[in-house]
C-alpha cells in the first residue's frame, strides 16, 4: 500500500466533513435504527460524550470483554475504544461477526511498550535465570500476540477489575509471575497481596536485562517496564496539593498510577470501581479522581450533588482513545451501509486460539 493509499483510507469523506454535528448525530441514530440488531456498538468509559451517547453497552475493559463474549447476534461490532479492545472483541466473537474500529490509529501507548519479539526474548533469558518457575500474566491492554503467548505458556489475561484474583490464581500455579506490560498495576496489585517491594524486579525490554541486584531466589514478581502515559502523569505533588487545598476531599485513583500515588490516595481501583464509589458517595462529598479526563468530566456533569474534579488539573484526555470521534464513527457506519465495511480488525486463527485460551482462564475465574 502506498502512502497515498494509506492517507486516503484514513481520510474522512467530504460528504461527512461538511455536515454539522447535529446532522452527523441524526445520521448515526438513523443508521442504528436501520441496521437494528445487525449492529452492536460497545463503548469504553474513556470515550468522548459525542461518541458514548451511541453506545449499546458501556464499560471498562473487563465489562466490554464479557459483553463481546456474550453477544452472538450482531453481524457488525463497531468498537469505540482502542485497537487492543477491538482485537479482543474479534477473538471472543463468532466467525460470522465482523469487528470494526472507527479509526485504526486509535492505539494504546502502553500496549505498544511490549511487542511479541521483545517478550519472547525476555522469556528465554528469564527461563535461563529462573527455570520453569514462571507464569506470564498480561493486562488486557496488550496486543493479541502477547495474549496468545500467555495462553501458550499456561498464563492468562487480566484487567484492573480482577487483577487481585488473577495474581492469586497465578501464584497458585508457579513461584513467579512475569507481569506484562504495565509495571504499576503489577506492583500495586502484588503489594496489596502481601508481596514486598524488595521481591519485585523490573525487566527492561530495551536493555534486555533484569533490573535487580539481590538474590534471584527472592524474586516473586518480574514487572515489565511499561506504563500508561495518562495515569503516570498523576504525581505525589498532585496529591499533596489536593490535601492542602481541599482537606475534606477524598482521593481515588486507578492502579495504573505509580506506587507512591496509589499509597497516598484514600482509595484505588478499576474504572468501574471509581465510578461506582463516586455514584454511591453521599451528597456534598468531594472527590479528586486520578484517571482519564473524559471520564472525570462526565462524572462531574452527572454527579451534581458532589464535587468531582481531576487530581491533576492540567490533565488532558487519552489522545489515542480520542481518535474515535463522531465523524469517524459515522464514516464507519456508512461503510457498512455501502457494503464495504472498512477498518476491520481481524486476528489470525492461531493467535486467536491461544489468546482465547488466555482470556478464558480470566473469564472463568
Secondary structure, 3 states (H helix, E strand, C coil): CCHHHHHHHCCCCHHHHCCCHHHHHHHHHHHHHHHHHHEECEEECCCCHHHHCCCCEEECHHHHHHHHHHCCCCCEEEEECCHHHHHHHHHHCCCCCEEEECCCCCCCCCHHHCCHHHHHHHHHHHHHHHCCCEEEEEECCCCHHHHHHHHHCCCEEECCCCHHHHHHHHHHHCCEEEEECCHHHHHHHHHHCCCCHHHEEEEECCCCEEECCCCHHHCCEEEECCCCCCHHHCCHHHHHHHHHHCCCEEEEECCCCCHHHHHHCCEECCHHHHHHHHHHCCCCCEEEEECCHHHHHHHHHHCCCCEEEECCCCCCCCCCHHHCCHHHHHHHHHHHHCCCCCCECCCCHHHHHHHHHHHHHHHCC
